[in-house]
Amino acid sequence: MSGGASSATLAAPPGATSAAPPGGPRAEAPAASRTDAALRARIHALREGLEHGLIGCTGLVERLLIGLLTGGHLLIEGAPGLAKTRAVKRLSDGLDGSFARIQCTPDLMPADLTGTTVWRQDSGSFEFLPGPLFHSLILVDEVNRAPPKVQSALLESMAEGQITVSGHTHPLPDPFMVVATQNPIEHAGTFPLPEAQLDRFLLHVVVDMPDEASERRILDLVEGELNHHAEAMPVRLTVEEILAAREAALKTYVSPALKDYLVRLVAGTRSDAAAPDLRAAIEHPASPRGTLALMVAGKARAYLHGRDHVIPEDVADLAVDALSHRIGLTWRAAAEGRTARGIIEGLVQRVRAL
């Protein structure tokens, strides 16, 4: 950080006071505080339930909850068998909102997602039959197998919270969250997502292979589920609770110094001020939407960690997932084997050192 500012200076809200000393007078917590504490406890129980059924996926679980708390959409990338679909289905088990799963194939049509208008002969009128997008949580499996027309229909729903069919616009439910998955090891019969659609995802999460200890625990978990029923989620959040938690998370304080850090970090993809060698590898830099995405994601992460203010670690932890899919590399950088995630990792290290 520049200027020698400490994490406390960057993060602490103005007027913050220390806790009362042990044994000192304690005022009874107001009703609003008790309500917030109860809501945080239920969010924490949801997180624990997800992590219990998803061994070694702590980062993925946190990012799913960040999407839930911000109303953002997630793109999860990983090889087959890494519990991408399982993670989203388990999240749906902890929510009261409706859930739909869409398996993408090259012959999928936009109406398979949005729904269609049909003629009702008995009433002599047209009737709109909603498709699977009219649910609160949508799992779009192998999204890069969907043809461009389908991806375009999905783009409107993600960007605008609505879909248009036969000239009529239909609002989607609130909350509305899309979690798309894609397989990075197969390219035949796939349609790479256009940059404009990638930018609509709040986070692009890459799931890695588990280590040996985690895989051993996965064996025990799955064996137990085969012999018995899978353990139910400990809580089931209502729509009202989700919206209340989202409102509370988005009120998390971001200090002016931390906003400056956010701007410097994203501006590093556009100018040579922070890291000219890294900037030379970027052909298409991140737009202000990347700055906004990183800020709201940082707020949600702070809320999940029980804080009322964002700290630099929130930004550093999420920067790669929030920015890497928003930049495009030069041909030379791609030919040299450099990756967008590696570029953003290097940029985070450089900007934090300023």
SENU-271880 format. One line per 3 residues: number of its first residue (from 1); their letters; for each residue x, y, z of C-alpha. Coordinates in pm, whole numbers. Layout:
NUM	a	X,Y,Z | ...
# end
This chain:
1	msg	0,0,0 | 116,351,-71 | 185,605,198
4	gas	258,339,458 | -112,314,546 | -196,23,772
7	sat	-483,-221,719 | -667,-49,1002 | -639,288,826
10	laa	-757,138,500 | -1048,-53,647 | -1183,85,974
13	ppg	-1501,295,953 | -1490,645,1097 | -1601,676,1455
16	ats	-1529,312,1534 | -1479,249,1902 | -1319,-35,2091
19	aap	-1523,-287,2279 | -1606,-230,2646 | -1345,-374,2884
22	pgg	-1420,-706,3054 | -1636,-656,3359 | -1751,-314,3247
25	pra	-2114,-209,3207 | -2295,-384,2922 | -2597,-236,2754
28	eap	-2862,-473,2627 | -2828,-528,2252 | -3104,-357,2051
31	aas	-3357,-567,1864 | -3196,-485,1527 | -2860,-618,1649
34	rtd	-3018,-937,1777 | -3192,-986,1443 | -2869,-929,1252
37	aal	-2684,-1173,1479 | -2950,-1439,1421 | -2931,-1388,1045
40	rar	-2552,-1410,1048 | -2578,-1732,1248 | -2806,-1885,986
43	iha	-2573,-1778,704 | -2286,-1936,898 | -2487,-2258,940
46	lre	-2554,-2262,565 | -2183,-2223,498 | -2096,-2507,735
49	gle	-2356,-2730,572 | -2211,-2661,229 | -1854,-2724,340
52	hgl	-1954,-3049,513 | -2076,-3193,184 | -1804,-3039,-34
55	igc	-1466,-3155,89 | -1178,-2922,4 | -1405,-2663,-161
58	tgl	-1387,-2383,95 | -1308,-2121,-169 | -1590,-2236,-397
61	ver	-1839,-2233,-108 | -1739,-1880,-11 | -1778,-1758,-367
64	lli	-2121,-1919,-404 | -2232,-1733,-92 | -2076,-1411,-223
67	gll	-2288,-1449,-537 | -2595,-1508,-322 | -2527,-1199,-108
70	tgg	-2461,-968,-403 | -2710,-1093,-660 | -2414,-1170,-888
73	hll	-2366,-1463,-1123 | -2083,-1716,-1116 | -1893,-1907,-1381
76	ieg	-1730,-2222,-1240 | -1463,-2392,-1448 | -1307,-2727,-1376
79	apg	-1251,-3080,-1501 | -1534,-3334,-1476 | -1589,-3486,-1134
82	lak	-1489,-3188,-921 | -1835,-3140,-762 | -1930,-2827,-957
85	tra	-2288,-2943,-1012 | -2305,-3097,-665 | -2207,-2764,-509
88	vkr	-2492,-2574,-674 | -2748,-2845,-601 | -2640,-2852,-237
91	lsd	-2675,-2473,-223 | -3030,-2508,-357 | -3105,-2751,-72
94	gld	-3026,-2470,172 | -3254,-2215,6 | -3631,-2182,-5
97	gsf	-3626,-2032,-354 | -3702,-2240,-661 | -3422,-2420,-847
100	ari	-3375,-2534,-1207 | -3093,-2715,-1386 | -3027,-2669,-1758
103	qct	-2799,-2916,-1937 | -2658,-2736,-2240 | -2623,-2914,-2574
106	pdl	-2550,-2779,-2925 | -2915,-2829,-3032 | -3059,-2624,-2744
109	mpa	-3299,-2346,-2847 | -3358,-2010,-2673 | -3719,-2112,-2600
112	dlt	-3585,-2407,-2401 | -3461,-2150,-2149 | -3702,-1859,-2176
115	gtt	-4027,-2039,-2244 | -4262,-1985,-2534 | -4603,-1853,-2631
118	vwr	-4864,-2114,-2726 | -5213,-2090,-2872 | -5492,-2208,-2644
121	qds	-5776,-2320,-2865 | -6022,-2352,-2578 | -5979,-1986,-2477
124	gsf	-5900,-1850,-2822 | -5590,-1667,-2698 | -5213,-1696,-2669
127	efl	-5061,-1797,-2337 | -4700,-1763,-2225 | -4547,-2076,-2075
130	pgp	-4239,-1977,-1870 | -3916,-2173,-1909 | -3658,-2278,-1651
133	lfh	-3511,-1926,-1628 | -3812,-1831,-1415 | -3652,-1971,-1101
136	sli	-3443,-1809,-829 | -3133,-2029,-866 | -3033,-2155,-1210
139	lvd	-2760,-2409,-1278 | -2646,-2390,-1642 | -2430,-2698,-1689
142	evn	-2159,-2684,-1958 | -2268,-2340,-2076 | -2004,-2335,-2353
145	rap	-2191,-2618,-2528 | -2492,-2391,-2582 | -2513,-2220,-2924
148	pkv	-2477,-1840,-2950 | -2854,-1774,-2967 | -2905,-1951,-2637
151	qsa	-2611,-1768,-2480 | -2765,-1440,-2597 | -3097,-1523,-2429
154	lle	-2910,-1610,-2112 | -2718,-1281,-2135 | -3037,-1072,-2121
157	sma	-3161,-1255,-1814 | -2827,-1209,-1634 | -2782,-844,-1728
160	egq	-3135,-714,-1703 | -3324,-953,-1474 | -3583,-1001,-1747
163	itv	-3646,-1185,-2071 | -3830,-1085,-2388 | -4044,-1335,-2578
166	sgh	-4266,-1247,-2876 | -4219,-877,-2808 | -4328,-900,-2444
169	thp	-4088,-847,-2153 | -4126,-1066,-1848 | -3951,-986,-1516
172	lpd	-3758,-1263,-1343 | -3787,-1343,-971 | -3582,-1170,-704
175	pfm	-3347,-1313,-592 | -3221,-1443,-926 | -2879,-1608,-957
178	vva	-2718,-1796,-1245 | -2433,-2038,-1180 | -2282,-2166,-1505
181	tqn	-2022,-2439,-1536 | -1783,-2520,-1816 | -1535,-2796,-1889
184	pie	-1187,-2670,-1990 | -1056,-2996,-2135 | -1294,-3043,-2429
187	hag	-1336,-2802,-2720 | -1514,-3005,-2989 | -1877,-2898,-3022
190	tfp	-1836,-2597,-2793 | -1901,-2226,-2844 | -1663,-2003,-2645
193	lpe	-1851,-1744,-2443 | -1828,-1393,-2593 | -1637,-1135,-2392
196	aql	-1954,-931,-2330 | -2117,-1229,-2163 | -1810,-1321,-1960
199	drf	-1819,-968,-1821 | -2169,-1033,-1683 | -2033,-1291,-1440
202	llh	-1939,-1143,-1105 | -1672,-1410,-1048 | -1496,-1671,-1259
205	vvv	-1401,-1952,-1022 | -1151,-2221,-1122 | -1179,-2549,-930
208	dmp	-853,-2742,-894 | -790,-3108,-827 | -803,-3206,-457
211	dea	-496,-3308,-262 | -457,-3662,-130 | -591,-3585,217
214	ser	-905,-3421,76 | -963,-3704,-171 | -941,-3957,112
217	ril	-1212,-3766,299 | -1421,-3754,-18 | -1411,-4135,-32
220	dlv	-1544,-4159,322 | -1814,-3899,255 | -1945,-4064,-61
223	ege	-1930,-4412,92 | -2140,-4288,381 | -2393,-4136,141
226	lnh	-2415,-4462,-54 | -2490,-4660,260 | -2718,-4400,415
229	hae	-2910,-4096,304 | -2705,-3782,242 | -2706,-3549,541
232	amp	-2964,-3273,505 | -2865,-2908,511 | -2886,-2764,865
235	vrl	-3084,-2458,756 | -3307,-2351,471 | -3296,-1975,416
238	tve	-3618,-1805,316 | -3635,-1549,36 | -3685,-1275,297
241	eil	-3369,-1383,481 | -3167,-1386,159 | -3279,-1035,70
244	aar	-3216,-909,425 | -2865,-1061,426 | -2796,-907,87
247	eaa	-2904,-565,210 | -2684,-596,519 | -2383,-718,318
250	lkt	-2403,-435,67 | -2399,-181,354 | -2054,-299,458
253	yvs	-1819,-2,488 | -1542,61,234 | -1292,328,336
256	pal	-1178,597,88 | -821,460,104 | -943,112,15
259	kdy	-1145,253,-275 | -825,416,-398 | -655,75,-379
262	lvr	-938,-82,-579 | -911,182,-850 | -531,153,-869
265	lva	-558,-223,-901 | -804,-218,-1190 | -632,81,-1353
268	gtr	-317,-132,-1356 | -472,-329,-1642 | -494,-5,-1845
271	sda	-182,198,-1763 | 188,135,-1712 | 203,307,-1373
274	aap	200,-7,-1157 | 349,-283,-1371 | 446,-192,-1730
277	dlr	562,-547,-1812 | 227,-692,-1708 | 33,-416,-1884
280	aai	219,-499,-2208 | 63,-847,-2201 | -293,-710,-2183
283	ehp	-472,-619,-2504 | -820,-556,-2358 | -814,-410,-2003
286	asp	-1087,-435,-1739 | -1364,-177,-1745 | -1517,4,-1443
289	rgt	-1757,-289,-1413 | -1461,-488,-1284 | -1398,-227,-1014
292	lal	-1762,-240,-906 | -1765,-620,-907 | -1455,-635,-690
295	mva	-1598,-384,-444 | -1935,-558,-393 | -1767,-899,-375
298	gka	-1529,-764,-112 | -1826,-635,89 | -1990,-977,82
301	ray	-1667,-1149,186 | -1627,-911,479 | -1986,-984,585
304	lhg	-1924,-1358,568 | -1619,-1313,793 | -1823,-1122,1051
307	rdh	-1684,-775,980 | -1867,-449,913 | -1585,-312,695
310	vip	-1376,-434,403 | -1003,-494,450 | -725,-523,186
313	edv	-722,-903,220 | -1082,-917,95 | -978,-740,-225
316	adl	-658,-939,-273 | -834,-1272,-221 | -1104,-1200,-480
319	avd	-912,-997,-738 | -816,-1292,-961 | -1171,-1432,-973
322	als	-1326,-1087,-1025 | -1087,-951,-1291 | -917,-1231,-1486
325	hri	-1218,-1299,-1712 | -1253,-927,-1784 | -916,-885,-1958
328	glt	-788,-1014,-2290 | -422,-1102,-2349 | -212,-1016,-2652
331	wra	-125,-1288,-2902 | 236,-1277,-2787 | 142,-1331,-2422
334	aae	-89,-1619,-2510 | 180,-1778,-2727 | 424,-1754,-2436
337	grt	183,-1952,-2221 | 86,-1665,-1993 | -265,-1664,-1846
340	arg	-505,-1393,-1743 | -515,-1530,-1389 | -137,-1520,-1367
343	iie	-130,-1161,-1491 | -384,-1049,-1229 | -196,-1237,-954
346	glv	121,-1049,-1048 | -67,-720,-1059 | -209,-775,-710
349	qrv	141,-833,-574 | 277,-520,-744 | -5,-285,-641
352	ral	-3,-405,-280 | 369,-326,-267 | 325,38,-376
# end
